[in-house]
Amino acid sequence: MKDYALTAVPQSERQGFWKMLMVMMGLTFFSASMWSGGTLGMGLTFPQFLMIVLLGNLILGAYTGGLAYISAKTGLSTHLLSRWAFGEKGSYLASFLLGGTQVGWFGVGVVMFALPVHQATGLDMVWLIAGAGLLMTATAFFGMKALMLLSFIAVPMITVLGSFSVFQATKDMGGMDSLWQYTPEQSIGLTAALTICIGSFISAGTLTPDFTRFSKTKKSAVISTVAAFFIGNSLMFLFGAVGAMATGKADISEVMFTQGLIIPAILVLGLNIWTTNDNALYASGLGFSSITKITKNKVVIFNGVVGTLLAMWLYNNFVSWLTVLGTALPPIGAVLLADYFLNYRKHAYQDTPLKNFRWQGLAAWAAGVAASQFVPGMAPVNALAGAALVYILLTKLTQKAAAHDMKENKGEVI
């Protein structure tokens, strides 16, 4: 299966609902979501936790479902859609940030796997990092076909093992009644909790079109994406939260080690990070291929080597910077959504000549980033709303000015 890094995916290469659901489930099976769930579990009651996860997934599902719809209709990746929203040269900044952030998280993910395995088994860290980096790069190299195969193996296994850990944790707490009556020692505000829930995955959600462009229909793309978030993301948060409520530890691997589930912990951690990292590396390959025009597979190998070699440095020095970079990604998706529904619902992107820069898109993106940093409330939601509103306003003003100029020019001709 070709990856169509620089062109739209033709209908003949599109995949059915179940294959796309597995790919999107693999994307949402994200270890950081389990750790975020653990944080929520240590600060919320169980009913509060369920409410926050439901609301968070509604927002994430609406955002990623909209992007899935556009990509399935057009067959275009995030990076190709960005060319019309930000201009061909302007999109390079978006692709660089998206691709660079994913390479960074790839390196961090490799260490997130290697470190607890080293602690549990005593195996050498260097070999663990090298082996994990090689395997994860291999699946990204082989593209969507490998991502689908890995997801079909990993998703059921993670679900079964994680569910067993939750069952054990609930039993240790004294059963479901004790779980429902759990009271945290230190509470988290509901707004802060919702910010954690949404923020844990909204940056990666911006890359949804990179995968859903392979969906056969718009309907299957939206349903598979929304279902993946409600099932996959909810399970990740649940696995982390219940374990944290039972043990006081937010790290799912530590919870499972405490439960004596050493081998299952390594499998869950390894497969979870693998499904996330290969998707991250695949998406980074598309991003840098869009900039350099080098084939995606060559870029993936390069990115995988860089991410693996710098893994420990990235883990020790780059996590906070990657989190900051993450605030710059959601406004990209908001601009793509606004651009499509304003300008391209009734005709193809390819019918509009590309500009080098589209200042409306770039200004709206900057406004979204600023809103996430300086407007009170939930930073991820502020980023989306700020970017979309400013883009709509600037586009309407530009169209009004253009119509006025055209009217005046006609008057002069007459």
Disulfide bonds with the S-S distance in Angstrom:
none
